[in-house]
């Protein structure tokens, strides 16, 4: 997994009724774009995570205004 500051991390819900989570990657802490990442969630809180196989990086999409 490789990410850059400004990309988004989508983590799929793992159980029925659990929604997907989307967070902005505000800092890449690993070597070469690898995890862990400092994330900012839609509600404003931040955390550091090393995403698992239920996550995908969304690189600068057209609808993100870049």
Secondary structure as GFF3:
##gff-version 3
##sequence-region A 1 66
A	DSSP	beta_strand	8	11	.	.	.	ID=ss1
A	DSSP	beta_strand	21	28	.	.	.	ID=ss2
A	DSSP	three_ten_helix	31	33	.	.	.	ID=ss3
A	DSSP	beta_strand	37	41	.	.	.	ID=ss4
A	DSSP	beta_strand	46	49	.	.	.	ID=ss5
A	DSSP	beta_strand	55	58	.	.	.	ID=ss6
A	DSSP	three_ten_helix	62	64	.	.	.	ID=ss7
###
